[in-house]
Amino acid sequence: MIVATSSFSRTLIRVLLISLVLWPGAALAQMSSDAPAEGEPLPLTEDQTLDLYEEQPHPLTEEQGLAQIKAQLEQEHTGEAIRLIERFLDQSGTPAFIEQFSFLHAIALEAEGQFNQAIPTLEQFLEEFPGSTLAHDARLRLGTLYTEVQQPKRAVSILSRALDLSSDETLRAEALYRLCLAYESTGEYLRAIETALHHAEQSGADKRRDLLDYVQHLILEKMNEPSLGEVIDAFPGTSPGDLALIRLIEFHKSQDDNTLAERDIRAFLQRFPDHPYARTATALLQIVTAGIKAHRHVIAATLPFSGKMKHFGTETFNGIRLALEEDEALGSSNAVGLVVKDSALPTAQLRRDVSQLLDEFAPIALIGPLLAREVQLLADIPDFAAVPFISPTATLPNVKQFGRYWFSSAMTPSLQINRLVDYAMRHFGYTRFCILAPQTPHGKTLVHIFQQAAVQNGGEVIATEWYQPGTTDASRQIIRMKETDLSLYGEMLPLVPEEPINPENGVVTEDKVPGDGNEEDVPLVYTPGFDALFLPGHPTDVAFLAAQLAFFDVNVPLLGTNAWNHPNLLTWGRSSIDGGLFGDALFLETADPKTRRFITAYRERFQSDPSIFAVQAYDAMHVVLDTIHRGATTGPDVRIQLFVRHDLPTLGGLEKFDEGGILTRKVYMIQIQNGRFVQLN
């Protein structure tokens, strides 16, 4: 289906030369392409062309030159054709011929492999001759060339325009094909498929069949696991979603990955119960289910593998899978099987499916779900089944309220902020604080936790102000904060200029020292009476507000949340956030050996950086696996260990679950120093 570039170019040259002959309104071109009349000389050879042009008393006319150029291109003498074209372009004054010479110049440059010269030539042609009947061909060639020089986005734009403007079916077919190739070159297989299917609907039977064959070729031969998932999400209950799901099942089976094969087979049978492949899928399901149950223990996970939360579900599952693979590498192969359930389901169906999973596989524990509302939805199921559920991401402060079998390995806002306040007060000696927080439900929760933590540690919150997310002006709030502080601890002190230095001896000079009778002329500057300001929020808001605080002389260290852990904060905030402090469960630049090994292993396995979701799921899985190694054989056995042990293995060290069922994980204290994130603990 894909033609080699040089072969394609040669074929296209012949086609284009024919099109130039038949070009409407180009009578001169038609004349020049006719065979020579009786008595006229035959077309010149490559060696004779330029010599004759230069030496004969009557140089070639434009018609004769066009004929010779076309003859040279037909014979693939592109170098000679280019030189002859350039001579005529310098001397020709006839617009019709200039148009043809310009177009042939680009074609010849392309055939010669000079793509970077052919591109601007075609761009100039389209600019100078926008109404040319050759414009559609020029766009087709230009889009193809941009694909060749690895500029697929530019190619997509031009080829799309060629497809929209041309009515010639042959040219449209080629433009469509080239457009799909441009999408392929960027890995946008879904866009290629959508484009092909869109035009298949508007095509005849033969063309439609070709386009559908192309889509099938992409799915079966080109696409990897993530791109197949995109097609499945885009066509959840229609073709080609069925073909992509079948390909994914086959891929996971070939990898002996019963966990994902089982998940995909169930999804296929649910979405395509009457499909011809359904019988095969049912037989495969029995095989992979038996393979999972053959393990001594089974651990389940319920995560979003589709819908808006799919990305987070994938990162969480990656953490679970990495923990299990590491455990197997240590000699625990065939000890633990893993079964997963897509949690992106309607409420009633999620409860039903999770209950069925527990009945069928009798897992020793379950990792999930992700969302707090899903925890509440499944509230009574863990206790009823006597299976511990560990949510790796739900930030509820107390999951035990839903039952004895609920646990969480997430870094909750309470855990994060309590560690932040404790560190700031013990290591930096901060005791007085102000707060500037977003006026949102989450912002109010953060403020409440911070206020409680400060007071419990013997500190004081002087003032609390609120801002609207995305605001461009918090001056009134900052002024009110300063006024409150001035009424308590803040001061307006004289501005002390830097002491002048004598450049000759480096000694401080003593003239013009403040206090020599000019006190009323000395400006006063606000000096905060508090030690630090808590500034939670999105990095964009934090960067803007930090600059505004500095403008109003609120020059104190800033404290934040793990939302700060974003490189854009360093770009946007600059010096105004220097010295700022926040906590997070993951720091990619950490020097901790155990966490470094995890980050390296994750990158090698999944070709991306781990997220906090992956870390928290990794810890949850390791904790469960450790209870098995310590003798747990049932759900109640796992629960007892989770409840009483203080030595549960996590990336940050040995931890425990507190009274609310929350894992007391390590929180990295990260400070901004000279435009860099630096780990302190």
C-alpha positions in Angstrom: 0.0 0.0 0.0 2.9 2.3 0.8 5.0 3.1 -2.3 8.7 3.9 -1.9 9.3 7.7 -2.2 11.6 7.6 -5.2 9.3 5.2 -7.2 6.3 7.2 -6.3 8.0 10.5 -7.4 8.9 9.0 -10.7 5.3 7.8 -11.2 3.9 11.1 -10.2 6.2 13.0 -12.5 4.8 11.0 -15.5 1.2 11.7 -14.3 1.9 15.3 -13.8 3.5 15.7 -17.2 0.4 14.2 -18.7 -1.8 16.6 -16.6 0.2 19.6 -17.9 -0.5 18.4 -21.4 -4.2 18.3 -20.7 -4.3 21.4 -18.6 -7.4 23.4 -19.5 -6.5 26.7 -21.1 -2.9 25.8 -21.6 -2.9 25.7 -25.4 0.7 26.6 -25.5 1.6 23.7 -23.3 -0.4 21.4 -25.5 1.5 22.6 -28.5 4.8 22.1 -26.8 3.9 18.5 -25.9 3.0 17.4 -29.4 5.4 15.2 -31.4 7.6 17.2 -33.7 6.3 17.8 -37.2 8.0 16.4 -40.3 11.3 18.2 -40.7 11.5 19.3 -37.1 14.4 18.1 -34.9 13.9 15.2 -32.5 14.0 16.1 -28.7 17.5 16.8 -27.5 19.5 14.4 -25.4 20.7 15.3 -21.9 24.1 16.2 -23.2 22.9 18.4 -26.0 20.2 20.4 -24.3 22.1 23.2 -22.5 24.8 23.4 -25.2 22.1 24.0 -27.8 20.3 26.5 -25.6 23.5 28.4 -25.1 25.1 28.2 -28.5 22.4 28.1 -31.2 21.8 31.5 -32.9 18.1 31.3 -32.0 17.7 30.0 -28.4 14.8 27.7 -27.6 11.4 29.3 -27.3 9.4 28.8 -24.1 7.3 26.1 -25.9 10.5 24.3 -26.9 12.0 24.7 -23.5 9.0 23.3 -21.8 9.1 20.3 -24.2 12.7 19.7 -23.4 12.2 20.0 -19.7 9.4 17.4 -19.8 11.6 15.1 -21.9 14.4 15.3 -19.4 12.0 14.6 -16.5 10.6 11.6 -18.4 14.1 10.3 -18.8 14.8 11.0 -15.1 17.5 13.5 -16.0 16.4 15.7 -13.1 19.6 17.7 -12.7 19.6 18.8 -16.3 15.9 19.6 -16.1 16.5 21.8 -13.0 19.2 23.8 -14.6 17.1 24.3 -17.8 14.0 25.3 -15.7 16.0 27.9 -13.7 17.3 29.5 -16.9 13.8 29.9 -18.3 12.5 31.2 -15.0 15.1 33.9 -15.1 14.1 35.0 -18.6 10.5 34.0 -19.2 7.9 36.8 -19.2 4.8 34.8 -20.0 2.7 34.1 -16.9 1.3 30.9 -18.3 4.8 29.5 -18.8 6.2 30.9 -15.5 3.4 29.0 -13.8 4.3 25.7 -15.4 8.1 26.2 -15.0 7.6 27.0 -11.3 5.5 23.9 -10.7 7.9 21.7 -12.7 10.8 23.2 -10.7 9.3 21.9 -7.4 8.6 18.5 -9.0 12.2 18.2 -10.3 13.7 19.3 -6.9 11.6 16.6 -5.2 12.6 14.0 -7.7 16.3 15.0 -7.1 15.7 14.4 -3.3 16.1 18.1 -2.5 13.0 18.2 -0.3 14.1 21.3 1.7 14.3 23.3 -1.6 11.2 21.8 -3.1 9.1 22.9 -0.1 9.6 26.7 -0.3 9.3 26.4 -4.1 5.8 24.9 -3.7 4.9 27.4 -1.0 5.9 30.2 -3.3 3.9 28.7 -6.2 0.7 28.5 -4.1 1.3 32.1 -3.0 1.8 33.4 -6.5 -0.7 31.2 -8.4 -3.5 30.5 -5.8 -6.1 30.1 -8.6 -4.0 27.7 -10.7 -5.6 24.4 -11.7 -2.3 22.9 -10.5 -2.8 24.3 -7.0 -4.5 21.1 -5.8 -1.5 19.0 -7.0 0.9 21.5 -5.4 -0.8 21.1 -2.0 -0.7 17.3 -2.3 3.0 17.4 -3.1 3.7 20.0 -0.3 1.8 17.9 2.3 3.7 14.8 1.2 7.0 16.6 1.5 6.3 18.0 4.9 5.6 14.4 6.0 9.0 13.3 4.5 10.9 16.0 6.4 9.2 15.1 9.7 6.9 18.1 10.0 3.6 16.1 10.2 1.5 18.9 11.8 2.2 21.1 8.8 1.5 18.2 6.5 -1.9 17.6 8.2 -2.9 21.2 7.7 -2.0 21.3 4.0 -3.3 17.8 3.1 -6.6 18.5 4.9 -7.0 21.7 2.8 -6.2 19.7 -0.4 -8.8 17.2 0.5 -11.4 19.9 1.2 -10.8 21.9 -1.9 -10.3 19.3 -4.6 -13.1 17.5 -6.5 -10.8 15.2 -8.4 -11.3 11.8 -7.0 -7.8 10.5 -7.8 -6.2 13.4 -6.1 -8.6 13.3 -3.2 -7.8 9.6 -2.7 -4.1 10.3 -2.7 -4.5 13.3 -0.3 -6.6 11.1 2.1 -3.9 8.4 2.1 -1.1 10.9 2.7 -3.1 12.6 5.4 -3.5 9.3 7.2 0.2 8.6 6.9 0.9 12.0 8.4 -1.3 11.1 11.4 0.5 7.8 11.6 3.9 9.5 11.7 2.9 11.3 14.9 1.4 8.2 16.4 -2.1 9.7 16.1 -3.6 6.4 15.0 -7.0 7.3 16.2 -7.1 10.5 14.1 -6.0 8.4 11.1 -8.8 5.9 11.7 -11.4 8.6 12.3 -10.3 10.4 9.1 -10.5 7.2 7.1 -13.9 6.2 8.5 -15.3 9.7 7.8 -14.4 9.5 4.2 -15.5 5.9 3.9 -19.1 7.0 4.7 -19.0 9.3 1.7 -17.4 6.8 -0.7 -18.5 4.1 -3.1 -18.3 0.4 -2.2 -14.8 -0.2 -3.6 -13.3 2.8 -2.0 -15.1 2.1 1.3 -13.7 -1.4 1.3 -10.2 0.0 0.8 -10.5 2.4 3.6 -11.9 -0.2 6.0 -9.0 -2.5 5.0 -6.7 0.3 5.9 -8.3 0.8 9.3 -8.0 -3.0 9.9 -4.3 -2.9 8.9 -3.6 -0.1 11.4 -5.3 -1.9 14.2 -3.8 -5.3 13.5 -0.3 -4.3 12.4 0.6 -0.8 13.7 -1.0 0.0 17.0 0.3 -0.6 20.5 -1.5 -1.1 23.7 -2.2 2.6 24.6 -3.4 3.5 21.0 -5.7 0.4 20.9 -7.1 1.7 24.2 -7.9 5.0 22.5 -9.8 3.3 19.7 -11.8 1.3 22.3 -12.7 4.4 24.2 -13.7 6.2 21.0 -15.8 3.3 19.7 -16.9 1.6 22.9 -19.8 -0.3 21.4 -19.3 -0.1 17.6 -16.7 -1.0 15.0 -13.7 -0.7 15.0 -13.8 -0.8 18.8 -14.6 -4.5 18.6 -11.5 -5.2 16.4 -9.3 -3.1 18.7 -10.6 -5.0 21.8 -10.0 -8.4 20.1 -6.5 -7.3 19.2 -5.9 -6.2 22.8 -7.1 -9.6 24.1 -4.8 -11.4 21.7 -1.9 -9.1 22.7 -2.4 -9.8 26.4 -2.8 -13.5 25.8 0.5 -13.6 23.9 2.2 -11.9 26.9 0.6 -14.5 29.3 -1.0 -11.6 31.0 -4.2 -13.3 32.3 -5.1 -10.3 34.5 -5.6 -7.9 31.6 -6.8 -10.6 29.2 -9.6 -11.4 31.7 -10.5 -7.7 32.0 -10.6 -7.2 28.3 -12.6 -10.4 27.6 -15.3 -9.4 30.1 -15.4 -5.9 28.5 -15.8 -7.4 25.1 -18.6 -9.8 26.1 -20.4 -6.9 27.8 -20.2 -4.6 24.8 -20.5 -7.1 22.0 -22.6 -10.0 23.3 -23.8 -11.0 19.8 -20.5 -10.6 18.0 -19.1 -13.6 16.0 -16.1 -13.5 18.3 -18.2 -13.9 21.5 -18.0 -17.7 21.5 -14.2 -17.6 21.3 -14.1 -14.9 24.0 -16.2 -17.0 26.3 -13.9 -20.0 25.9 -10.9 -17.8 26.5 -12.5 -16.4 29.6 -12.7 -19.8 31.2 -9.1 -20.4 30.5 -7.7 -17.1 31.9 -10.1 -17.3 34.9 -8.8 -20.7 35.7 -5.2 -19.4 35.4 -5.9 -16.6 37.9 -7.6 -18.9 40.4 -4.7 -21.4 40.2 -2.6 -19.1 42.3 -2.4 -19.8 46.0 -3.8 -16.3 46.8 -5.7 -13.8 44.7 -5.6 -10.0 45.1 -8.2 -7.9 43.4 -8.2 -4.3 42.2 -11.1 -2.1 41.1 -9.9 0.9 39.1 -11.1 3.1 36.2 -9.9 1.5 33.0 -12.2 3.6 30.8 -13.8 7.0 30.9 -12.4 10.3 32.2 -10.5 8.7 35.0 -8.7 6.1 32.8 -5.3 7.9 33.0 -5.3 7.8 36.8 -6.5 4.2 36.8 -3.7 3.2 34.5 -1.1 4.9 36.7 -2.5 3.2 39.8 -2.5 -0.2 38.1 1.1 0.3 37.0 2.1 0.8 40.7 0.2 -2.4 41.6 1.7 -4.4 38.8 5.3 -3.2 39.5 5.0 -4.3 43.1 3.7 -7.7 42.1 6.4 -8.2 39.5 9.1 -7.3 42.0 7.7 -9.7 44.5 7.6 -12.5 41.8 11.2 -11.8 40.9 12.2 -12.5 44.6 10.9 -16.0 44.3 7.2 -15.8 45.0 6.1 -16.8 41.5 2.7 -18.4 41.2 1.9 -17.4 44.8 -0.4 -14.5 44.0 -2.8 -13.9 41.1 -4.3 -10.5 40.2 -7.8 -9.8 39.0 -9.1 -6.4 38.1 -12.5 -4.8 37.6 -13.2 -1.6 35.7 -14.8 0.9 38.2 -16.1 3.3 35.6 -19.6 1.9 35.8 -23.0 3.1 36.9 -23.6 3.0 40.7 -25.7 -0.1 40.9 -23.6 -2.0 38.4 -20.4 -1.2 40.2 -21.8 -2.7 43.5 -23.0 -5.7 41.7 -19.8 -6.4 39.7 -17.6 -5.9 42.8 -19.7 -8.3 44.8 -19.6 -10.9 41.9 -15.8 -10.5 41.7 -15.5 -11.2 45.5 -17.7 -14.2 45.2 -16.0 -15.7 42.1 -12.3 -15.1 43.0 -12.4 -14.9 46.9 -9.5 -12.5 47.0 -7.5 -12.0 50.1 -7.6 -8.2 49.7 -8.7 -5.6 47.2 -6.8 -2.4 46.1 -9.3 0.4 45.3 -11.5 2.2 44.5 -10.0 5.6 43.7 -12.7 8.1 44.5 -14.2 9.0 47.9 -17.7 8.7 46.5 -16.9 5.1 45.4 -15.7 4.3 48.9 -19.0 5.5 50.2 -20.9 3.6 47.6 -19.2 0.3 48.4 -19.2 1.1 52.1 -20.6 -2.2 53.6 -19.2 -4.6 51.0 -15.7 -5.2 52.6 -17.1 -6.0 56.0 -19.8 -8.3 54.6 -17.2 -10.2 52.5 -14.5 -10.0 55.2 -12.0 -8.7 52.6 -9.8 -5.6 53.3 -10.2 -2.8 50.8 -7.3 -0.4 50.6 -8.0 2.8 48.6 -4.7 4.1 47.2 -6.1 7.6 46.4 -9.3 8.5 48.3 -8.3 11.3 50.7 -11.1 10.8 53.2 -9.7 11.6 56.7 -11.3 8.5 58.2 -12.2 5.5 56.1 -12.9 3.4 59.2 -16.3 5.1 59.5 -17.4 2.9 56.7 -16.3 -0.4 58.3 -13.6 -2.3 60.0 -12.1 -3.6 56.7 -11.5 -0.2 55.1 -8.0 1.2 54.8 -6.3 4.0 52.8 -2.7 4.4 51.6 -3.4 7.9 50.2 -1.6 11.0 51.5 -4.6 12.8 52.9 -4.7 16.6 53.3 -4.7 16.1 57.0 -1.5 14.0 56.9 0.2 16.4 54.5 -0.6 19.6 56.3 0.1 18.3 59.8 3.5 17.2 58.7 4.1 20.6 57.0 3.2 22.6 60.1 5.2 20.3 62.4 8.3 20.6 60.2 7.9 24.4 59.8 7.6 24.9 63.6 10.2 22.5 64.8 12.9 23.1 62.1 12.4 26.7 61.3 10.9 28.0 64.5 7.8 29.5 62.9 5.0 30.2 65.4 2.8 32.9 63.9 1.0 32.4 60.6 -1.3 34.1 58.1 -3.4 32.3 55.5 -4.4 33.3 52.0 -6.5 30.5 50.5 -8.8 29.8 47.6 -12.5 30.2 48.4 -13.5 26.7 47.4 -14.7 23.7 49.5 -11.3 22.1 49.2 -9.6 25.4 50.2 -11.8 25.7 53.3 -10.9 22.2 54.3 -7.2 23.0 53.9 -7.5 26.1 56.0 -9.4 24.3 58.8 -6.7 21.6 59.0 -3.9 24.2 59.0 -5.5 26.2 61.7 -6.0 23.1 63.9 -2.4 21.9 63.3 -0.9 25.3 64.1 -2.8 25.7 67.4 -2.2 22.1 68.5 1.5 22.7 68.0 1.4 25.9 70.1 1.3 28.3 67.1 -1.1 31.2 66.2 -2.9 32.1 63.1 -3.1 35.9 62.9 -5.3 36.4 59.9 -7.1 34.4 57.2 -8.1 35.8 53.8 -9.7 34.2 50.8 -9.2 34.6 47.0 -11.1 33.4 44.0 -9.2 30.9 41.9 -7.9 32.6 38.8 -8.0 36.1 40.4 -5.8 38.8 39.1 -6.1 41.1 42.1 -5.8 40.1 45.8 -4.7 43.6 46.9 -7.7 44.2 49.2 -7.2 40.9 51.0 -3.4 41.5 51.4 -4.1 45.1 52.8 -6.6 43.7 55.3 -4.1 41.1 56.4 -1.4 43.7 56.9 -3.8 45.9 58.9 -4.7 43.0 61.2 -1.1 42.2 61.6 -0.2 45.8 62.4 -2.8 45.9 65.1 -1.1 42.9 66.8 2.6 42.3 65.9 3.5 44.0 62.7 5.5 47.3 62.5 6.2 50.2 60.2 9.9 50.7 60.6 12.3 53.3 58.9 13.9 52.1 55.8 17.5 51.6 56.5 19.6 52.2 53.3 22.5 50.0 52.6 25.6 51.4 54.2 27.9 53.1 51.6 31.3 51.5 51.0 34.4 53.5 50.2 35.6 51.8 47.0 39.2 52.7 47.8 39.6 51.0 51.2 36.4 49.0 51.5 35.4 50.8 54.8 31.9 51.9 55.6 31.6 55.7 55.4 29.8 57.5 58.2 28.1 60.3 56.4 24.4 60.5 55.8 23.6 58.1 58.6 19.8 57.9 59.4 18.9 59.8 62.6 20.8 62.9 61.9 17.8 65.3 62.2 16.0 64.1 59.1 13.8 61.5 60.6 10.6 62.8 59.0 12.1 62.3 55.6 13.0 58.6 56.1 10.3 56.3 54.5 8.6 53.7 56.6 8.4 50.1 55.5 6.0 47.4 56.7 7.7 44.6 58.7 5.5 41.5 59.2 4.9 40.3 62.7 4.2 36.8 61.5 6.7 34.1 60.4 5.2 32.5 57.4 2.1 32.6 55.2 0.1 29.5 54.1 -0.7 29.9 50.4 -2.4 26.8 48.9 -3.7 26.8 45.4 -2.9 26.1 41.7 0.7 27.0 40.7 -0.6 29.8 38.4 -2.5 31.4 41.3 0.4 30.8 43.8 2.9 32.4 41.4 0.8 35.5 40.9 -0.2 36.0 44.5 3.4 35.5 45.7 4.5 38.4 43.4 1.7 40.5 44.7 2.6 39.7 48.3 6.1 40.8 47.7 4.8 44.1 46.1 3.0 44.9 49.3 6.2 44.1 51.4 4.8 40.9 52.8 8.2 39.3 52.7 7.8 36.1 54.7 8.4 32.4 53.7 5.4 30.8 52.0 4.0 27.4 52.8 2.0 25.3 50.4 0.6 21.9 49.4 1.7 19.2 47.0 -0.2 21.1 44.3 3.0 23.2 44.3 5.0 20.3 43.0 4.9 21.4 39.4 7.8 22.8 37.3 5.7 25.6 36.0 5.7 27.1 39.5 9.4 27.6 39.3 8.9 29.3 35.9 6.0 31.5 36.9 7.0 32.3 40.5 10.6 33.1 40.1 12.2 34.8 43.1 9.0 35.6 44.9 8.5 32.0 45.9 12.1 31.4 46.9 12.3 29.8 50.4 8.7 28.4 50.0 8.0 25.0 51.6 5.6 22.2 50.9 5.2 18.5 51.4 4.5 15.6 49.0 4.4 11.8 48.9 6.7 11.7 45.9 9.8 13.7 44.9 11.3 12.6 41.6 14.7 14.1 42.5 14.9 12.4 45.9 18.2 10.9 47.0 16.5 8.1 49.0 18.0 4.9 47.6 14.8 2.8 47.9 12.6 5.5 46.2 15.3 6.1 43.5 15.2 2.4 42.7 11.4 2.5 42.4 11.5 5.6 40.1 14.1 3.9 37.9 12.2 0.6 37.7 9.0 2.4 36.9 10.6 4.5 34.1 12.1 1.4 32.6 8.9 -0.6 32.8 6.4 2.0 31.7 8.5 4.7 29.9 7.2 7.5 32.0 7.6 9.1 35.4 5.6 7.6 38.3 2.9 9.8 39.8 1.7 9.9 43.4 -1.1 7.5 42.4 1.5 4.9 41.3 3.4 5.4 44.5 0.4 5.0 46.8 -0.8 1.9 44.9 2.7 0.4 45.0 2.8 0.8 48.8 -0.7 -0.6 49.1 0.2 -3.7 47.1 3.5 -4.2 49.0 1.8 -4.0 52.3 -0.7 -6.7 51.3 2.0 -8.9 49.9 4.0 -8.5 53.1 1.0 -9.7 55.2 0.9 -12.9 53.0 4.6 -13.4 53.5 4.0 -13.1 57.3 1.4 -15.9 57.1 -1.9 -14.3 56.2 -4.1 -16.8 54.2 -7.5 -15.1 54.5 -9.0 -11.6 54.4 -9.4 -11.5 58.2 -5.7 -12.5 58.6 -4.7 -9.5 56.4 -7.0 -7.2 58.3 -5.5 -8.1 61.7 -2.0 -7.4 60.5 -2.9 -4.1 58.9 -4.7 -3.2 62.2 -1.9 -4.0 64.7 1.4 -3.8 62.9 3.7 -0.8 63.0 6.3 -2.2 60.6 4.5 -2.2 57.3 6.9 -1.8 54.4 6.5 1.3 52.3 8.9 3.3 50.0 9.4 5.9 52.8 10.1 3.3 55.5 8.2 1.2 58.0 4.7 2.6 58.7 1.3 1.8 60.2 -2.4 2.5 59.7 -3.7 5.0 62.2 -7.1 4.9 64.0 -8.9 6.3 60.9 -7.4 3.6 58.7 -4.9 6.0 57.0 -1.3 4.9 56.3 1.1 7.1 58.1 3.4 7.5 55.1 6.5 9.6 54.8 5.9 13.1 53.5 8.9 14.7 51.7 9.5 18.3 52.8 10.5 20.2 49.7 11.9 23.8 49.7 12.4 26.1 46.8 16.0 27.2 46.7 17.4 29.4 43.9 14.7 28.3 41.5 15.0 24.6 42.3 13.0 22.1 44.4 15.2 20.7 47.1 14.4 17.9 49.5 15.0 18.7 53.2 14.1 15.5 55.1 
